[in-house]
Amino acid sequence: MTTITRTNTTVLDRITAFFSGLNESRRRYGIYRQTLRELDVLTDRELNDLGLHRAEVERVALDAAYGK
């Protein structure tokens, strides 16, 4: 016999989840922008000391914020 469990989510729960997701997205975007700003001000030599090339800056910022 199969039992179906139904979770009752209210409209308030959905709204709360929506705003939680929105806040998380904003937080991650802030990390991305901050990392991008910090790496953009470095010279090519400083980036090279970190083992990075200027073309990798955006990817590193994405990794820092979103873990991709």
Buried (B, 14 or more C-beta within 10 A) or exposed (E): EEEEEEEEEEEEEEEEEEEEEEEEEEEBEEBBEEBBEEBEEBEEEEBEEEEBEEEBBBEBBBEBBEEE
